[in-house]
């Protein structure tokens, strides 16, 4: 649905008001007709950070494995030559398509409705960006966040990604347990992603040179 963006009150209720208050950080063109739902409001990567991630990945062709409403997909399309955006949810995929049109980058994106584990294997790309479901804001009640707390399971996602793509980026909560990555015996670097002066989340990069 198309939201009316000239109101300061969050249309999804008080639980997501704080995310609504920083909607222009999520999309600088929010008032131009951005389509978003409640999940997108609290899960989309802020535009500036998404662009930083895209520049860091430095890929010609990239897969956004869990495309959401288009935050990262659009950023990658602004930096890369081609983006494959995979999403199971048709409504959210169409939101991403619409939002990409607002930014004028839809012609660089292949939107795919389907399962990451099936569709990613059909694509030849320089890298893959992974931002699976964290379980909503409730994840903050966990003492630490494990790979199997992602939905789908982060272990399975990484195993496929490492096997098929040279570069892999994984967006993780600030309470992510990095010892979970030791079993893969791969070098990686992390990026603190700052929101309102604090670490909002981190991005883990594998295969960068």
Secondary structure, 3 states (H helix, E strand, C coil): CECCCCCCCCCCCHHHHHHHHCHHHHCCCHHHCCECCHHHHHHCCCHHHHHHHHHHHCCCEEEECCCCCCHHHHHHHHHCCEEEEEECCHHHHHHHHHHHHHCCCHHHEEEEECCHHHHHHHCCCCEEEECCECCHHHHHHCCCECHHHCECCHHHHHHHHHHHCCEEEEEEECCECHHHHHHHCCCEEEEEEEECCEEEEEEEEECCC
